[in-house]
Every structure is written in C-alpha cells, then in structure tokens.
Amino acid sequence: MHSQKSNFLKAISKEPLAQVPIYCTGYPELEFIENYIKYLNLRVNDKNLVLNEKNYSIIEQMGFDAISLWDFRRGKGGYILDDQRKVDGWGRVYKGEWYMWEGVFKDMTIIQNWKHLNLPSEKKLNLLKDFLDKANGKLECVISLPGLFEKTWQSMGFIYFAKCLKKNIKFIESIVLFFSNYVKKLIKVLQNFKASTFLIADDIGYKNRVFIPKEVWCRLFFNQYKKIINSIHKKKHKVIIHSDGYISNMVEVFIDLGFDAIQSLESNAGVDIFSLFKKYQNQICFIGNLDISLLSFGTPLEVKNYVKNLIIMAKKNNCSLVVSPTQQINSKCKPKNINAMIKTTKSFIL
C-alpha cells in the first residue's frame, strides 16, 4: 500500500490536485525507446524495475506517473488448427501472427467444454507481486483486463456475431457470461497478488460511431460489467475503461456503471473531449486525447499548445484529467513530441 496517495490515484478518484499526472498506455515499442534514450542521452542504470525483460525504470525516468501492464490477462492455452492456423485461449483464429476476424465459439458445446482459457500461472503472478512492491512509490501500475465486447465477438468471428445479434442473441449472452465469469476470477487472483488498479481494454468504437447500437450493448454487457466493477470497488480498488474509436455517446453509460475513469478519447475518431468536459464535468476522470498522429507528425510546439489547452479547459470545467497518448507509443512517435507532452504537463501548475 502507498503511504501517500499518488497524483494518478487522486485524479481517478476525482480529488483536487496541484499537478495533472501523465499516463503511459503500455510499454512503448522498443524502437521508440531506443530513439528516446538517444534523443535525451539517458543513462538507464536502475535494474530493479524490470518485468518480462522490459525495464520500466525508463518509463519512470521519462516522467510518466503510471503505466498499464498487459502481461497478466491469461495464462498459456490454445491449439493448432491446421498447418497454417492456430486458435488462442480466447477462441480466436490466427494465421501466423495475424488475427483472421474469425473464432471457434459457434455452439454451446464448445463453450461448455473449453479448456484453453487459463489464469496466469502462480510463478507469473509472483513476478507481478514482486514488481508491484518495487514500483511502489515510483510508478503506478494499472493491470489490464480483457474486455467483454471484444472477447465475445472475437471468439465468434464478427460475421457470426452480427448474425447472432439478429437471430440468436441468447447465444451471445451465454458467451458474455462465460467471459464475465473468467474476468471476475482473474480480478480476484490479481487482487491476491497486490494488484489494486485495473483497466478494462474493450474497443467498442471506430471512426465517428460505435460498433453496435448503445441499447444493444447495454442489453448484452451492462449487468455483467456492473458485477465486475462492483467486485473491484468492494475492495476500494479502481477501474478504468479503455476504448479506441468514437465513444462519446457511451460516456453516460460508463458513468452509470461506476467506472472511475475513461481512457483514450481519440480525437481523430470524432471524440470532442472539450464537449465532454462541459457535459460531464467531474463525474468521471478523463485520460488521454493526445492523438498518436499528433505525436507522430506534429511539432513540439503543436503538442505543447494542445496539452496546455487541454489542462486549461479541464480546470475551467472542474474535470479530473490525466494526460496520455490515445494508444501505445509506437516507433513513428517523435521523441521530441513525447518529451514535449511530458514536460508541458509536468510544468503546468493548477
């Protein structure tokens, strides 16, 4: 436990704070890390914050307050389908390294006999516990959980999922329940190994619209998500919802569900965060809105001005804000732009 609550936890708890925290959506691509180290001539000597061969002391040195850990959503599982295709633990069909937008969950017998979705091993969970102890007071760690919408349609394949929306929605509800039960077990295990802040990764939108109508989403996922969120809040832990794409019309639903924060808020997909500030104010914490395209192709001055405006407008509307890229920092992101995002945020006193 932290002896003092971090700025990041204060922000997602919607508490007043003097400085806006900054969040890293996951470990950046290695090519970017190498470029960033060269750009700032960093000397990375601390080997204590290493997890799965990734040195998180670099993230701390960059100036981030928190980061998502994506390595603990499931254990080993899956099988070979043929000489070119394989099926993973979620039931998704892959060809090589590419998901084929196809899944094997086609009837209840498959779901009832599914043995390929396993919790992370105790050895892996002990590594997490040890890492969280070392990161305490240095870097807030947000543990990523699988999303119900994504895993449901991916396990079925999107075409079959769409057909079942019209002809067999009860079957979809059975799959949602299957994954919901798994997520609740996963949360309980992770909490036993010191995890206390979670992010549910569930992309439900694309450019300018959501994948399925809001009322259909609510019928399928609202009650199960409510149970998941309640299981997290029961221990006074925190949970964030992540979704790429357009999700502006879903924010009210996320608030009703009790999510502490929402992450990504992708401007290039049509999300107007400034309108959301005015409409919802401090009902939920907003995390993100620094679009990867801006961080890749913009200038440091453009990044600086955008961050300043973001913080000013959040303050004006009494909103809790955490600055972050919308997605993972990739090799196309300019180190000088990421540095501008971090330095501008850190130098702005509320």
Protein Blocks (a to p, Z undefined) as FASTA:
>chain_A
ZZbdcfklmmmnopacfbdcdddfbdcdfklmmmmmmmnopacfblklggehiafklmmm
nopabdcdfklmbccedddfblmbccdfkopacehjbcehiafblbfklmmmpckbccdd
fklmmmmmmmmmmmgokaccddddddfklmmmmmnopklmmmmmmmommlmmmmmmmmmm
mmmmmmmmmmmnopabdcddddfbdehiafbdfklmmmmmmmmmmmmmmmmmmnopacdd
ddehjfklmmmmmmmnopabdchjaaknopafklmmmmnmmmbcceejiafklmmmmcfk
lmmmmmmmmmmmmmmnopacddddfbdcdfklcfklmmmmmmmmmmpcZZ
